[in-house]
Amino acid sequence: MKSLFWFAERLRLGQDRFYANTQAMCTSFKVEILTALHALGTTVTRAGTGADVIKAALYLATATVNAATTAYSSTNEVSGSGYSAGGVTVTNATAPTSSGTTAYWTPSASIVYSSVTLSTAFDAVLLYNSSQSNKAISVHTFGSQTVTAGTFTLTMPTNDASNALLRIA
């Protein structure tokens, strides 16, 4: 059981959220790109295979997905009418590129969850590589949401060195 002092200290430090969905490039992904595990975009040099399948799963506001996340898990993933466990496939048709000293990549289309009812608050999406044992790529957070018989869309940023969804500088 946490003491009142523990809660007061977190509030003083600006940590008024006691759950830990945190936006980050997953640390395991950083290591895996150095071993050429992931293939984002349309073409790949690795063994002549095609690009990997990237998926996007939504997580409850009470979940804990962050830089330490190593793989997709259904634990604390949203559930509801029209939503399938594992999320949706991301349109992966943009090749990673660079500008100056920054490499970057953004999905080539918005991520759309159509005709869903998600009544429990969610505030994070995990991008993961379903072609490579569901290895985690990144976590992106947004304001807490619910959806009732509607479409939830994550609009992708401009694919450039300053705005891309994934940037390595």
N, C-alpha and C positions, 0 to 999 in steps of 0.2 A: 504494500500500500504506500502510495506517495504522500509525503507530508505536505502540509500547507506551505511550508517554506519552499519546497521544491517547485510547486506551482507558481508561487510569488516570484521566485528567482527567474523562471522562464518568461513570465510576463515582463519583468524588468529588462530582460535581455531582448525583448521583442519576439520571443518564441511563444506566442500565444496559441499557436497551432500545435496540438499534441500528437498529430499524425505526421507521417514523414514522406508523403509524396513530394519528391523534389526533382526539379528539372535538371537533367544532366546527361552528358554523353556517358554511357556505361563504361566503367573502367575495364571490364573484361573485353569490350569491343575495341578499345584502344590497343590492347595486347593482340587481339585477333586480327586486326588489320595489318599489323606488322608481320604476321605469319601468313598473310594472304588468304584468310579463311572466307572473307565476305566478298561478294561481287555485286556491287550496286551498279545500276545503269543497264545499258542494252548489250554491251559486249564484254567479254572477259578473256584474259590471256591465260588464266588458270586452266590447264588441261582441256582447252577448247570447248568448255561447257558454256551454256547460256547464263544470263544474269540470274541471280538468286531471287526467290519469292520473298518479298518483304510484307509483313502483316502489321496491323495496328489494332491493339486490344485496349479497351477502356477499363479504368480502375476506379473503384469506389474512393470517395474522399477519406474513408477510414483505412485505406490500404497503406502499404509501405513499399513503394517502388521508387528507386533512386539510383545513384551511381553504382551502388553495390549490387544491383540486380544483374544476374548473369544469364537468365533465360526466362522465357515466357512461362507463366504459371497461371492456372485458373483461380488460384486462391485470391480472394477479394476482387476478382474481375466482376464487372457489372453483369447483371442478368435481367432479362425482361423479354417481352414480346418483340419478335423481329430481330433480336440480337443473337448471334451465334457465338458460342465460346470460341475464343481465339481471335475474334474481331473480323476485320475485313482485309482483303488484299490491297496493298498500296500499289498505285501505278508507278512502276519503276522503269521509266523509259528515258530518263535523263542521265547522261553519263556524268560521273564525277569530273570536275575540272578544277582549275586553279587560276588565281589572279594574284600577282605579286608572290607573297609567301604564304597565302591562304588557299588551302584546298577546300572544296565545298561540294555539297550535293543536297538537292531538294527533290521530293517526289514530283513527278510531272503533272499531277492533278491533285485537287483537294481530296481529302479523305472523307468519305460520305457513309453514314449509317442511315439507311432509308427505312421508313415506316417502322420506327422503333418506339417502344414505351419503356423507359428506364426511370422508374420512380424513386430509386434510391440515389442520393447525391453522388456524383462522380466528378473528378477534377484532374484526371491524368490519362495520358495515352502512352503505351509502351510500343515502340517500333521494335520488331524482332525479325530475325531471319529464319523463316520456316524451312528453308532448304538446308540449313546448317544446324540441325538439332534444336531449333527454336532459340538460338543464341540472341541475347538482348543487344540492341543497338543504342537506343536512347529513350529517355523519358521526357515528356513534354507536359507541363502543367498549364492549367487555365482556371478561370473562376468556376466554382462549384455549379453544376448543371443538373437538371432533370429534363426528361423529354416525355411528352404524352402524345402518342399517336402522331409522330412527326419525323422530321429528318434532322439529324445532327451532322453538321459539316465543319470540318477543320480546314480552313482555307490556308493554303501553303504560301509562305513568303516568297519574295522575289529570289530567284536562284542566282545570287551573286555573293561576292566575298564578304559583304557587310550584313546580309540578311538571310542567307540560306539556312535551311533547317539544321544541317550538320556542317560545322566549320572547324577546320583544324588549322591553326595558325602557328 
